[in-house]
Amino acid sequence: MRRVDFYFHDRCLSQPSILSLAKDIEAAYPAWIVTVHPLLEDEIKTMGFQTLLAIVINGVPAAFGTPNREWLLEIIRMCDQ
């Protein structure tokens, strides 16, 4: 199963950018499962993230912070092969 998960702090100022990235991935790779997870403070600690935005591809942390759209799509393209 191919999936991308976006973990970010609930009410993050970058939320519109994160949602836009998620929609771009869904459009480019419709077979992939794309999920966004707005986390509350206690959830962040429970999950063990030290930095958010965290992007997890197929269960493996792939990026922290807001990446360049083209870079992220290229990483997913490589994982899709």
mmCIF file of the N, C-alpha and C atoms, coordinates in Angstrom:
data_MODEL
# 
_entry.id   MODEL 
# 
loop_
_atom_site.group_PDB 
_atom_site.id 
_atom_site.type_symbol 
_atom_site.label_atom_id 
_atom_site.label_alt_id 
_atom_site.label_comp_id 
_atom_site.label_asym_id 
_atom_site.label_entity_id 
_atom_site.label_seq_id 
_atom_site.pdbx_PDB_ins_code 
_atom_site.Cartn_x 
_atom_site.Cartn_y 
_atom_site.Cartn_z 
_atom_site.occupancy 
_atom_site.B_iso_or_equiv 
_atom_site.pdbx_formal_charge 
_atom_site.auth_seq_id 
_atom_site.auth_comp_id 
_atom_site.auth_asym_id 
_atom_site.auth_atom_id 
_atom_site.pdbx_PDB_model_num 
ATOM 1   N N  . MET A 1 1  ? 0.840  -1.178 0.000  1.00 0.00 ? 1  MET A N  1 
ATOM 2   C CA . MET A 1 1  ? 0.000  0.000  0.000  1.00 0.00 ? 1  MET A CA 1 
ATOM 3   C C  . MET A 1 1  ? 0.885  1.240  0.000  1.00 0.00 ? 1  MET A C  1 
ATOM 4   N N  . ARG A 1 2  ? 0.579  2.161  -0.855 1.00 0.00 ? 2  ARG A N  1 
ATOM 5   C CA . ARG A 1 2  ? 1.353  3.401  -0.933 1.00 0.00 ? 2  ARG A CA 1 
ATOM 6   C C  . ARG A 1 2  ? 0.569  4.506  -0.247 1.00 0.00 ? 2  ARG A C  1 
ATOM 7   N N  . ARG A 1 3  ? 1.278  5.192  0.666  1.00 0.00 ? 3  ARG A N  1 
ATOM 8   C CA . ARG A 1 3  ? 0.591  6.240  1.408  1.00 0.00 ? 3  ARG A CA 1 
ATOM 9   C C  . ARG A 1 3  ? 1.547  7.349  1.811  1.00 0.00 ? 3  ARG A C  1 
ATOM 10  N N  . VAL A 1 4  ? 0.972  8.533  1.983  1.00 0.00 ? 4  VAL A N  1 
ATOM 11  C CA . VAL A 1 4  ? 1.697  9.705  2.478  1.00 0.00 ? 4  VAL A CA 1 
ATOM 12  C C  . VAL A 1 4  ? 0.876  10.277 3.613  1.00 0.00 ? 4  VAL A C  1 
ATOM 13  N N  . ASP A 1 5  ? 1.541  10.510 4.734  1.00 0.00 ? 5  ASP A N  1 
ATOM 14  C CA . ASP A 1 5  ? 0.881  11.120 5.892  1.00 0.00 ? 5  ASP A CA 1 
ATOM 15  C C  . ASP A 1 5  ? 1.561  12.443 6.210  1.00 0.00 ? 5  ASP A C  1 
ATOM 16  N N  . PHE A 1 6  ? 0.754  13.462 6.413  1.00 0.00 ? 6  PHE A N  1 
ATOM 17  C CA . PHE A 1 6  ? 1.230  14.780 6.814  1.00 0.00 ? 6  PHE A CA 1 
ATOM 18  C C  . PHE A 1 6  ? 0.832  14.990 8.268  1.00 0.00 ? 6  PHE A C  1 
ATOM 19  N N  . TYR A 1 7  ? 1.798  15.173 9.145  1.00 0.00 ? 7  TYR A N  1 
ATOM 20  C CA . TYR A 1 7  ? 1.540  15.443 10.562 1.00 0.00 ? 7  TYR A CA 1 
ATOM 21  C C  . TYR A 1 7  ? 1.948  16.888 10.842 1.00 0.00 ? 7  TYR A C  1 
ATOM 22  N N  . PHE A 1 8  ? 1.018  17.656 11.390 1.00 0.00 ? 8  PHE A N  1 
ATOM 23  C CA . PHE A 1 8  ? 1.321  19.054 11.678 1.00 0.00 ? 8  PHE A CA 1 
ATOM 24  C C  . PHE A 1 8  ? 0.572  19.496 12.920 1.00 0.00 ? 8  PHE A C  1 
ATOM 25  N N  . HIS A 1 9  ? 1.032  20.564 13.507 1.00 0.00 ? 9  HIS A N  1 
ATOM 26  C CA . HIS A 1 9  ? 0.404  21.114 14.704 1.00 0.00 ? 9  HIS A CA 1 
ATOM 27  C C  . HIS A 1 9  ? -0.938 21.718 14.317 1.00 0.00 ? 9  HIS A C  1 
ATOM 28  N N  . ASP A 1 10 ? -1.986 21.332 15.038 1.00 0.00 ? 10 ASP A N  1 
ATOM 29  C CA . ASP A 1 10 ? -3.316 21.877 14.799 1.00 0.00 ? 10 ASP A CA 1 
ATOM 30  C C  . ASP A 1 10 ? -3.243 23.404 14.859 1.00 0.00 ? 10 ASP A C  1 
ATOM 31  N N  . ARG A 1 11 ? -3.856 24.068 13.926 1.00 0.00 ? 11 ARG A N  1 
ATOM 32  C CA . ARG A 1 11 ? -3.874 25.526 13.783 1.00 0.00 ? 11 ARG A CA 1 
ATOM 33  C C  . ARG A 1 11 ? -2.525 26.090 13.337 1.00 0.00 ? 11 ARG A C  1 
ATOM 34  N N  . CYS A 1 12 ? -1.710 25.253 12.714 1.00 0.00 ? 12 CYS A N  1 
ATOM 35  C CA . CYS A 1 12 ? -0.418 25.682 12.174 1.00 0.00 ? 12 CYS A CA 1 
ATOM 36  C C  . CYS A 1 12 ? -0.647 26.756 11.112 1.00 0.00 ? 12 CYS A C  1 
ATOM 37  N N  . LEU A 1 13 ? 0.193  27.764 11.093 1.00 0.00 ? 13 LEU A N  1 
ATOM 38  C CA . LEU A 1 13 ? 0.055  28.820 10.099 1.00 0.00 ? 13 LEU A CA 1 
ATOM 39  C C  . LEU A 1 13 ? 0.300  28.314 8.681  1.00 0.00 ? 13 LEU A C  1 
ATOM 40  N N  . SER A 1 14 ? 1.019  27.219 8.556  1.00 0.00 ? 14 SER A N  1 
ATOM 41  C CA . SER A 1 14 ? 1.304  26.634 7.249  1.00 0.00 ? 14 SER A CA 1 
ATOM 42  C C  . SER A 1 14 ? 0.224  25.653 6.788  1.00 0.00 ? 14 SER A C  1 
ATOM 43  N N  . GLN A 1 15 ? -0.838 25.526 7.534  1.00 0.00 ? 15 GLN A N  1 
ATOM 44  C CA . GLN A 1 15 ? -1.879 24.552 7.203  1.00 0.00 ? 15 GLN A CA 1 
ATOM 45  C C  . GLN A 1 15 ? -2.384 24.690 5.759  1.00 0.00 ? 15 GLN A C  1 
ATOM 46  N N  . PRO A 1 16 ? -2.645 25.893 5.248  1.00 0.00 ? 16 PRO A N  1 
ATOM 47  C CA . PRO A 1 16 ? -3.095 25.987 3.850  1.00 0.00 ? 16 PRO A CA 1 
ATOM 48  C C  . PRO A 1 16 ? -2.067 25.403 2.868  1.00 0.00 ? 16 PRO A C  1 
ATOM 49  N N  . SER A 1 17 ? -0.786 25.631 3.104  1.00 0.00 ? 17 SER A N  1 
ATOM 50  C CA . SER A 1 17 ? 0.259  25.080 2.238  1.00 0.00 ? 17 SER A CA 1 
ATOM 51  C C  . SER A 1 17 ? 0.307  23.560 2.337  1.00 0.00 ? 17 SER A C  1 
ATOM 52  N N  . ILE A 1 18 ? 0.137  23.050 3.541  1.00 0.00 ? 18 ILE A N  1 
ATOM 53  C CA . ILE A 1 18 ? 0.149  21.601 3.763  1.00 0.00 ? 18 ILE A CA 1 
ATOM 54  C C  . ILE A 1 18 ? -1.017 20.947 3.039  1.00 0.00 ? 18 ILE A C  1 
ATOM 55  N N  . LEU A 1 19 ? -2.202 21.520 3.166  1.00 0.00 ? 19 LEU A N  1 
ATOM 56  C CA . LEU A 1 19 ? -3.380 20.976 2.498  1.00 0.00 ? 19 LEU A CA 1 
ATOM 57  C C  . LEU A 1 19 ? -3.236 21.043 0.982  1.00 0.00 ? 19 LEU A C  1 
ATOM 58  N N  . SER A 1 20 ? -2.608 22.101 0.494  1.00 0.00 ? 20 SER A N  1 
ATOM 59  C CA . SER A 1 20 ? -2.369 22.233 -0.940 1.00 0.00 ? 20 SER A CA 1 
ATOM 60  C C  . SER A 1 20 ? -1.411 21.150 -1.436 1.00 0.00 ? 20 SER A C  1 
ATOM 61  N N  . LEU A 1 21 ? -0.349 20.883 -0.687 1.00 0.00 ? 21 LEU A N  1 
ATOM 62  C CA . LEU A 1 21 ? 0.588  19.810 -1.045 1.00 0.00 ? 21 LEU A CA 1 
ATOM 63  C C  . LEU A 1 21 ? -0.128 18.461 -1.072 1.00 0.00 ? 21 LEU A C  1 
ATOM 64  N N  . ALA A 1 22 ? -0.954 18.219 -0.082 1.00 0.00 ? 22 ALA A N  1 
ATOM 65  C CA . ALA A 1 22 ? -1.689 16.953 -0.023 1.00 0.00 ? 22 ALA A CA 1 
ATOM 66  C C  . ALA A 1 22 ? -2.601 16.799 -1.239 1.00 0.00 ? 22 ALA A C  1 
ATOM 67  N N  . LYS A 1 23 ? -3.284 17.866 -1.626 1.00 0.00 ? 23 LYS A N  1 
ATOM 68  C CA . LYS A 1 23 ? -4.162 17.812 -2.798 1.00 0.00 ? 23 LYS A CA 1 
ATOM 69  C C  . LYS A 1 23 ? -3.363 17.595 -4.079 1.00 0.00 ? 23 LYS A C  1 
ATOM 70  N N  . ASP A 1 24 ? -2.188 18.203 -4.172 1.00 0.00 ? 24 ASP A N  1 
ATOM 71  C CA . ASP A 1 24 ? -1.338 18.008 -5.346 1.00 0.00 ? 24 ASP A CA 1 
ATOM 72  C C  . ASP A 1 24 ? -0.914 16.550 -5.473 1.00 0.00 ? 24 ASP A C  1 
ATOM 73  N N  . ILE A 1 25 ? -0.586 15.928 -4.358 1.00 0.00 ? 25 ILE A N  1 
ATOM 74  C CA . ILE A 1 25 ? -0.187 14.517 -4.383 1.00 0.00 ? 25 ILE A CA 1 
ATOM 75  C C  . ILE A 1 25 ? -1.373 13.641 -4.765 1.00 0.00 ? 25 ILE A C  1 
ATOM 76  N N  . GLU A 1 26 ? -2.532 13.918 -4.191 1.00 0.00 ? 26 GLU A N  1 
ATOM 77  C CA . GLU A 1 26 ? -3.740 13.146 -4.533 1.00 0.00 ? 26 GLU A CA 1 
ATOM 78  C C  . GLU A 1 26 ? -4.045 13.239 -6.027 1.00 0.00 ? 26 GLU A C  1 
ATOM 79  N N  . ALA A 1 27 ? -3.874 14.427 -6.594 1.00 0.00 ? 27 ALA A N  1 
ATOM 80  C CA . ALA A 1 27 ? -4.160 14.618 -8.017 1.00 0.00 ? 27 ALA A CA 1 
ATOM 81  C C  . ALA A 1 27 ? -3.138 13.898 -8.893 1.00 0.00 ? 27 ALA A C  1 
ATOM 82  N N  . ALA A 1 28 ? -1.868 13.967 -8.508 1.00 0.00 ? 28 ALA A N  1 
ATOM 83  C CA . ALA A 1 28 ? -0.809 13.364 -9.316 1.00 0.00 ? 28 ALA A CA 1 
ATOM 84  C C  . ALA A 1 28 ? -0.733 11.852 -9.148 1.00 0.00 ? 28 ALA A C  1 
ATOM 85  N N  . TYR A 1 29 ? -1.105 11.346 -7.965 1.00 0.00 ? 29 TYR A N  1 
ATOM 86  C CA . TYR A 1 29 ? -0.996 9.915  -7.659 1.00 0.00 ? 29 TYR A CA 1 
ATOM 87  C C  . TYR A 1 29 ? -2.292 9.426  -7.013 1.00 0.00 ? 29 TYR A C  1 
ATOM 88  N N  . PRO A 1 30 ? -3.347 9.270  -7.800 1.00 0.00 ? 30 PRO A N  1 
ATOM 89  C CA . PRO A 1 30 ? -4.653 8.907  -7.236 1.00 0.00 ? 30 PRO A CA 1 
ATOM 90  C C  . PRO A 1 30 ? -4.684 7.538  -6.563 1.00 0.00 ? 30 PRO A C  1 
ATOM 91  N N  . ALA A 1 31 ? -3.742 6.669  -6.858 1.00 0.00 ? 31 ALA A N  1 
ATOM 92  C CA . ALA A 1 31 ? -3.718 5.342  -6.223 1.00 0.00 ? 31 ALA A CA 1 
ATOM 93  C C  . ALA A 1 31 ? -3.149 5.408  -4.805 1.00 0.00 ? 31 ALA A C  1 
ATOM 94  N N  . TRP A 1 32 ? -2.508 6.505  -4.468 1.00 0.00 ? 32 TRP A N  1 
ATOM 95  C CA . TRP A 1 32 ? -1.905 6.655  -3.144 1.00 0.00 ? 32 TRP A CA 1 
ATOM 96  C C  . TRP A 1 32 ? -2.963 7.117  -2.142 1.00 0.00 ? 32 TRP A C  1 
ATOM 97  N N  . ILE A 1 33 ? -2.786 6.715  -0.895 1.00 0.00 ? 33 ILE A N  1 
ATOM 98  C CA . ILE A 1 33 ? -3.621 7.206  0.197  1.00 0.00 ? 33 ILE A CA 1 
ATOM 99  C C  . ILE A 1 33 ? -2.890 8.393  0.811  1.00 0.00 ? 33 ILE A C  1 
ATOM 100 N N  . VAL A 1 34 ? -3.530 9.542  0.826  1.00 0.00 ? 34 VAL A N  1 
ATOM 101 C CA . VAL A 1 34 ? -2.943 10.767 1.373  1.00 0.00 ? 34 VAL A CA 1 
ATOM 102 C C  . VAL A 1 34 ? -3.789 11.187 2.569  1.00 0.00 ? 34 VAL A C  1 
ATOM 103 N N  . THR A 1 35 ? -3.147 11.317 3.727  1.00 0.00 ? 35 THR A N  1 
ATOM 104 C CA . THR A 1 35 ? -3.881 11.658 4.940  1.00 0.00 ? 35 THR A CA 1 
ATOM 105 C C  . THR A 1 35 ? -3.183 12.814 5.646  1.00 0.00 ? 35 THR A C  1 
ATOM 106 N N  . VAL A 1 36 ? -3.971 13.759 6.123  1.00 0.00 ? 36 VAL A N  1 
ATOM 107 C CA . VAL A 1 36 ? -3.435 14.860 6.924  1.00 0.00 ? 36 VAL A CA 1 
ATOM 108 C C  . VAL A 1 36 ? -3.867 14.641 8.370  1.00 0.00 ? 36 VAL A C  1 
ATOM 109 N N  . HIS A 1 37 ? -2.943 14.900 9.274  1.00 0.00 ? 37 HIS A N  1 
ATOM 110 C CA . HIS A 1 37 ? -3.181 14.663 10.697 1.00 0.00 ? 37 HIS A CA 1 
ATOM 111 C C  . HIS A 1 37 ? -2.858 15.938 11.483 1.00 0.00 ? 37 HIS A C  1 
ATOM 112 N N  . PRO A 1 38 ? -3.855 16.790 11.753 1.00 0.00 ? 38 PRO A N  1 
ATOM 113 C CA . PRO A 1 38 ? -3.598 17.924 12.640 1.00 0.00 ? 38 PRO A CA 1 
ATOM 114 C C  . PRO A 1 38 ? -3.502 17.394 14.079 1.00 0.00 ? 38 PRO A C  1 
ATOM 115 N N  . LEU A 1 39 ? -2.375 17.614 14.721 1.00 0.00 ? 39 LEU A N  1 
ATOM 116 C CA . LEU A 1 39 ? -2.124 17.042 16.041 1.00 0.00 ? 39 LEU A CA 1 
ATOM 117 C C  . LEU A 1 39 ? -2.232 18.093 17.139 1.00 0.00 ? 39 LEU A C  1 
ATOM 118 N N  . LEU A 1 40 ? -2.774 17.685 18.267 1.00 0.00 ? 40 LEU A N  1 
ATOM 119 C CA . LEU A 1 40 ? -2.776 18.513 19.467 1.00 0.00 ? 40 LEU A CA 1 
ATOM 120 C C  . LEU A 1 40 ? -1.475 18.275 20.208 1.00 0.00 ? 40 LEU A C  1 
ATOM 121 N N  . GLU A 1 41 ? -1.160 19.141 21.139 1.00 0.00 ? 41 GLU A N  1 
ATOM 122 C CA . GLU A 1 41 ? 0.128  19.087 21.841 1.00 0.00 ? 41 GLU A CA 1 
ATOM 123 C C  . GLU A 1 41 ? 0.415  17.720 22.452 1.00 0.00 ? 41 GLU A C  1 
ATOM 124 N N  . ASP A 1 42 ? -0.560 17.121 23.130 1.00 0.00 ? 42 ASP A N  1 
ATOM 125 C CA . ASP A 1 42 ? -0.319 15.820 23.764 1.00 0.00 ? 42 ASP A CA 1 
ATOM 126 C C  . ASP A 1 42 ? -0.124 14.714 22.727 1.00 0.00 ? 42 ASP A C  1 
ATOM 127 N N  . GLU A 1 43 ? -0.775 14.830 21.570 1.00 0.00 ? 43 GLU A N  1 
ATOM 128 C CA . GLU A 1 43 ? -0.592 13.846 20.500 1.00 0.00 ? 43 GLU A CA 1 
ATOM 129 C C  . GLU A 1 43 ? 0.810  13.933 19.903 1.00 0.00 ? 43 GLU A C  1 
ATOM 130 N N  . ILE A 1 44 ? 1.328  15.150 19.790 1.00 0.00 ? 44 ILE A N  1 
ATOM 131 C CA . ILE A 1 44 ? 2.677  15.346 19.261 1.00 0.00 ? 44 ILE A CA 1 
ATOM 132 C C  . ILE A 1 44 ? 3.683  14.636 20.155 1.00 0.00 ? 44 ILE A C  1 
ATOM 133 N N  . LYS A 1 45 ? 3.551  14.814 21.458 1.00 0.00 ? 45 LYS A N  1 
ATOM 134 C CA . LYS A 1 45 ? 4.464  14.171 22.405 1.00 0.00 ? 45 LYS A CA 1 
ATOM 135 C C  . LYS A 1 45 ? 4.327  12.657 22.369 1.00 0.00 ? 45 LYS A C  1 
ATOM 136 N N  . THR A 1 46 ? 3.091  12.172 22.294 1.00 0.00 ? 46 THR A N  1 
ATOM 137 C CA . THR A 1 46 ? 2.850  10.728 22.252 1.00 0.00 ? 46 THR A CA 1 
ATOM 138 C C  . THR A 1 46 ? 3.470  10.096 21.020 1.00 0.00 ? 46 THR A C  1 
ATOM 139 N N  . MET A 1 47 ? 3.382  10.770 19.887 1.00 0.00 ? 47 MET A N  1 
ATOM 140 C CA . MET A 1 47 ? 3.916  10.226 18.636 1.00 0.00 ? 47 MET A CA 1 
ATOM 141 C C  . MET A 1 47 ? 5.426  10.372 18.551 1.00 0.00 ? 47 MET A C  1 
ATOM 142 N N  . GLY A 1 48 ? 6.013  11.207 19.392 1.00 0.00 ? 48 GLY A N  1 
ATOM 143 C CA . GLY A 1 48 ? 7.464  11.336 19.443 1.00 0.00 ? 48 GLY A CA 1 
ATOM 144 C C  . GLY A 1 48 ? 8.070  12.269 18.411 1.00 0.00 ? 48 GLY A C  1 
ATOM 145 N N  . PHE A 1 49 ? 7.262  13.101 17.775 1.00 0.00 ? 49 PHE A N  1 
ATOM 146 C CA . PHE A 1 49 ? 7.811  14.041 16.808 1.00 0.00 ? 49 PHE A CA 1 
ATOM 147 C C  . PHE A 1 49 ? 8.540  15.167 17.527 1.00 0.00 ? 49 PHE A C  1 
ATOM 148 N N  . GLN A 1 50 ? 9.736  15.472 17.060 1.00 0.00 ? 50 GLN A N  1 
ATOM 149 C CA . GLN A 1 50 ? 10.493 16.594 17.604 1.00 0.00 ? 50 GLN A CA 1 
ATOM 150 C C  . GLN A 1 50 ? 10.263 17.855 16.776 1.00 0.00 ? 50 GLN A C  1 
ATOM 151 N N  . THR A 1 51 ? 9.906  17.656 15.511 1.00 0.00 ? 51 THR A N  1 
ATOM 152 C CA . THR A 1 51 ? 9.695  18.754 14.575 1.00 0.00 ? 51 THR A CA 1 
ATOM 153 C C  . THR A 1 51 ? 8.456  18.467 13.739 1.00 0.00 ? 51 THR A C  1 
ATOM 154 N N  . LEU A 1 52 ? 7.660  19.488 13.518 1.00 0.00 ? 52 LEU A N  1 
ATOM 155 C CA . LEU A 1 52 ? 6.516  19.382 12.610 1.00 0.00 ? 52 LEU A CA 1 
ATOM 156 C C  . LEU A 1 52 ? 6.657  20.498 11.595 1.00 0.00 ? 52 LEU A C  1 
ATOM 157 N N  . LEU A 1 53 ? 6.275  20.384 10.494 1.00 0.00 ? 53 LEU A N  1 
ATOM 158 C CA . LEU A 1 53 ? 5.540  19.431 9.719  1.00 0.00 ? 53 LEU A CA 1 
ATOM 159 C C  . LEU A 1 53 ? 6.402  18.189 9.503  1.00 0.00 ? 53 LEU A C  1 
ATOM 160 N N  . ALA A 1 54 ? 5.805  17.019 9.687  1.00 0.00 ? 54 ALA A N  1 
ATOM 161 C CA . ALA A 1 54 ? 6.477  15.759 9.386  1.00 0.00 ? 54 ALA A CA 1 
ATOM 162 C C  . ALA A 1 54 ? 5.721  15.083 8.255  1.00 0.00 ? 54 ALA A C  1 
ATOM 163 N N  . ILE A 1 55 ? 6.460  14.672 7.235  1.00 0.00 ? 55 ILE A N  1 
ATOM 164 C CA . ILE A 1 55 ? 5.864  13.950 6.117  1.00 0.00 ? 55 ILE A CA 1 
ATOM 165 C C  . ILE A 1 55 ? 6.407  12.533 6.159  1.00 0.00 ? 55 ILE A C  1 
ATOM 166 N N  . VAL A 1 56 ? 5.490  11.579 6.234  1.00 0.00 ? 56 VAL A N  1 
ATOM 167 C CA . VAL A 1 56 ? 5.848  10.166 6.345  1.00 0.00 ? 56 VAL A CA 1 
ATOM 168 C C  . VAL A 1 56 ? 5.357  9.459  5.082  1.00 0.00 ? 56 VAL A C  1 
ATOM 169 N N  . ILE A 1 57 ? 6.285  8.821  4.382  1.00 0.00 ? 57 ILE A N  1 
ATOM 170 C CA . ILE A 1 57 ? 5.955  8.113  3.148  1.00 0.00 ? 57 ILE A CA 1 
ATOM 171 C C  . ILE A 1 57 ? 6.114  6.624  3.401  1.00 0.00 ? 57 ILE A C  1 
ATOM 172 N N  . ASN A 1 58 ? 5.039  5.891  3.212  1.00 0.00 ? 58 ASN A N  1 
ATOM 173 C CA . ASN A 1 58 ? 5.031  4.436  3.426  1.00 0.00 ? 58 ASN A CA 1 
ATOM 174 C C  . ASN A 1 58 ? 5.602  4.055  4.796  1.00 0.00 ? 58 ASN A C  1 
ATOM 175 N N  . GLY A 1 59 ? 5.247  4.837  5.812  1.00 0.00 ? 59 GLY A N  1 
ATOM 176 C CA . GLY A 1 59 ? 5.642  4.540  7.181  1.00 0.00 ? 59 GLY A CA 1 
ATOM 177 C C  . GLY A 1 59 ? 7.016  5.028  7.584  1.00 0.00 ? 59 GLY A C  1 
ATOM 178 N N  . VAL A 1 60 ? 7.741  5.685  6.666  1.00 0.00 ? 60 VAL A N  1 
ATOM 179 C CA . VAL A 1 60 ? 9.097  6.157  6.949  1.00 0.00 ? 60 VAL A CA 1 
ATOM 180 C C  . VAL A 1 60 ? 9.121  7.688  6.897  1.00 0.00 ? 60 VAL A C  1 
ATOM 181 N N  . PRO A 1 61 ? 9.603  8.349  7.969  1.00 0.00 ? 61 PRO A N  1 
ATOM 182 C CA . PRO A 1 61 ? 9.710  9.810  7.913  1.00 0.00 ? 61 PRO A CA 1 
ATOM 183 C C  . PRO A 1 61 ? 10.596 10.220 6.741  1.00 0.00 ? 61 PRO A C  1 
ATOM 184 N N  . ALA A 1 62 ? 10.069 11.092 5.874  1.00 0.00 ? 62 ALA A N  1 
ATOM 185 C CA . ALA A 1 62 ? 10.785 11.487 4.667  1.00 0.00 ? 62 ALA A CA 1 
ATOM 186 C C  . ALA A 1 62 ? 11.208 12.950 4.676  1.00 0.00 ? 62 ALA A C  1 
ATOM 187 N N  . ALA A 1 63 ? 10.470 13.792 5.392  1.00 0.00 ? 63 ALA A N  1 
ATOM 188 C CA . ALA A 1 63 ? 10.790 15.216 5.399  1.00 0.00 ? 63 ALA A CA 1 
ATOM 189 C C  . ALA A 1 63 ? 10.200 15.868 6.638  1.00 0.00 ? 63 ALA A C  1 
ATOM 190 N N  . PHE A 1 64 ? 10.890 16.914 7.074  1.00 0.00 ? 64 PHE A N  1 
ATOM 191 C CA . PHE A 1 64 ? 10.393 17.741 8.174  1.00 0.00 ? 64 PHE A CA 1 
ATOM 192 C C  . PHE A 1 64 ? 10.415 19.184 7.693  1.00 0.00 ? 64 PHE A C  1 
ATOM 193 N N  . GLY A 1 65 ? 9.380  19.925 8.036  1.00 0.00 ? 65 GLY A N  1 
ATOM 194 C CA . GLY A 1 65 ? 9.240  21.278 7.518  1.00 0.00 ? 65 GLY A CA 1 
ATOM 195 C C  . GLY A 1 65 ? 8.468  21.228 6.212  1.00 0.00 ? 65 GLY A C  1 
ATOM 196 N N  . THR A 1 66 ? 8.189  22.379 5.640  1.00 0.00 ? 66 THR A N  1 
ATOM 197 C CA . THR A 1 66 ? 7.406  22.432 4.404  1.00 0.00 ? 66 THR A CA 1 
ATOM 198 C C  . THR A 1 66 ? 8.352  22.318 3.214  1.00 0.00 ? 66 THR A C  1 
ATOM 199 N N  . PRO A 1 67 ? 8.276  21.206 2.490  1.00 0.00 ? 67 PRO A N  1 
ATOM 200 C CA . PRO A 1 67 ? 9.201  21.011 1.373  1.00 0.00 ? 67 PRO A CA 1 
ATOM 201 C C  . PRO A 1 67 ? 8.722  21.716 0.106  1.00 0.00 ? 67 PRO A C  1 
ATOM 202 N N  . ASN A 1 68 ? 9.619  21.831 -0.832 1.00 0.00 ? 68 ASN A N  1 
ATOM 203 C CA . ASN A 1 68 ? 9.296  22.324 -2.152 1.00 0.00 ? 68 ASN A CA 1 
ATOM 204 C C  . ASN A 1 68 ? 8.363  21.320 -2.826 1.00 0.00 ? 68 ASN A C  1 
ATOM 205 N N  . ARG A 1 69 ? 7.303  21.798 -3.450 1.00 0.00 ? 69 ARG A N  1 
ATOM 206 C CA . ARG A 1 69 ? 6.305  20.945 -4.085 1.00 0.00 ? 69 ARG A CA 1 
ATOM 207 C C  . ARG A 1 69 ? 6.934  19.989 -5.097 1.00 0.00 ? 69 ARG A C  1 
ATOM 208 N N  . GLU A 1 70 ? 7.769  20.508 -5.982 1.00 0.00 ? 70 GLU A N  1 
ATOM 209 C CA . GLU A 1 70 ? 8.376  19.678 -7.019 1.00 0.00 ? 70 GLU A CA 1 
ATOM 210 C C  . GLU A 1 70 ? 9.266  18.597 -6.415 1.00 0.00 ? 70 GLU A C  1 
ATOM 211 N N  . TRP A 1 71 ? 10.008 18.951 -5.376 1.00 0.00 ? 71 TRP A N  1 
ATOM 212 C CA . TRP A 1 71 ? 10.870 17.975 -4.708 1.00 0.00 ? 71 TRP A CA 1 
ATOM 213 C C  . TRP A 1 71 ? 10.020 16.844 -4.126 1.00 0.00 ? 71 TRP A C  1 
ATOM 214 N N  . LEU A 1 72 ? 8.944  17.195 -3.443 1.00 0.00 ? 72 LEU A N  1 
ATOM 215 C CA . LEU A 1 72 ? 8.102  16.177 -2.828 1.00 0.00 ? 72 LEU A CA 1 
ATOM 216 C C  . LEU A 1 72 ? 7.459  15.277 -3.875 1.00 0.00 ? 72 LEU A C  1 
ATOM 217 N N  . LEU A 1 73 ? 6.960  15.870 -4.958 1.00 0.00 ? 73 LEU A N  1 
ATOM 218 C CA . LEU A 1 73 ? 6.382  15.053 -6.022 1.00 0.00 ? 73 LEU A CA 1 
ATOM 219 C C  . LEU A 1 73 ? 7.424  14.121 -6.646 1.00 0.00 ? 73 LEU A C  1 
ATOM 220 N N  . GLU A 1 74 ? 8.652  14.569 -6.765 1.00 0.00 ? 74 GLU A N  1 
ATOM 221 C CA . GLU A 1 74 ? 9.723  13.713 -7.298 1.00 0.00 ? 74 GLU A CA 1 
ATOM 222 C C  . GLU A 1 74 ? 10.025 12.563 -6.342 1.00 0.00 ? 74 GLU A C  1 
ATOM 223 N N  . ILE A 1 75 ? 10.053 12.829 -5.051 1.00 0.00 ? 75 ILE A N  1 
ATOM 224 C CA . ILE A 1 75 ? 10.290 11.756 -4.071 1.00 0.00 ? 75 ILE A CA 1 
ATOM 225 C C  . ILE A 1 75 ? 9.175  10.723 -4.162 1.00 0.00 ? 75 ILE A C  1 
ATOM 226 N N  . ILE A 1 76 ? 7.949  11.174 -4.266 1.00 0.00 ? 76 ILE A N  1 
ATOM 227 C CA . ILE A 1 76 ? 6.826  10.245 -4.357 1.00 0.00 ? 76 ILE A CA 1 
ATOM 228 C C  . ILE A 1 76 ? 6.879  9.478  -5.676 1.00 0.00 ? 76 ILE A C  1 
ATOM 229 N N  . ARG A 1 77 ? 7.271  10.141 -6.745 1.00 0.00 ? 77 ARG A N  1 
ATOM 230 C CA . ARG A 1 77 ? 7.415  9.453  -8.038 1.00 0.00 ? 77 ARG A CA 1 
ATOM 231 C C  . ARG A 1 77 ? 8.426  8.317  -7.920 1.00 0.00 ? 77 ARG A C  1 
ATOM 232 N N  . MET A 1 78 ? 9.552  8.582  -7.237 1.00 0.00 ? 78 MET A N  1 
ATOM 233 C CA . MET A 1 78 ? 10.564 7.539  -7.058 1.00 0.00 ? 78 MET A CA 1 
ATOM 234 C C  . MET A 1 78 ? 10.022 6.386  -6.201 1.00 0.00 ? 78 MET A C  1 
ATOM 235 N N  . CYS A 1 79 ? 9.231  6.699  -5.201 1.00 0.00 ? 79 CYS A N  1 
ATOM 236 C CA . CYS A 1 79 ? 8.646  5.661  -4.349 1.00 0.00 ? 79 CYS A CA 1 
ATOM 237 C C  . CYS A 1 79 ? 7.539  4.895  -5.066 1.00 0.00 ? 79 CYS A C  1 
ATOM 238 N N  . ASP A 1 80 ? 6.996  5.487  -6.109 1.00 0.00 ? 80 ASP A N  1 
ATOM 239 C CA . ASP A 1 80 ? 5.891  4.873  -6.829 1.00 0.00 ? 80 ASP A CA 1 
ATOM 240 C C  . ASP A 1 80 ? 6.357  3.803  -7.819 1.00 0.00 ? 80 ASP A C  1 
ATOM 241 N N  . GLN A 1 81 ? 7.640  3.792  -8.092 1.00 0.00 ? 81 GLN A N  1 
ATOM 242 C CA . GLN A 1 81 ? 8.165  2.835  -9.078 1.00 0.00 ? 81 GLN A CA 1 
ATOM 243 C C  . GLN A 1 81 ? 8.380  1.473  -8.505 1.00 0.00 ? 81 GLN A C  1 
# 
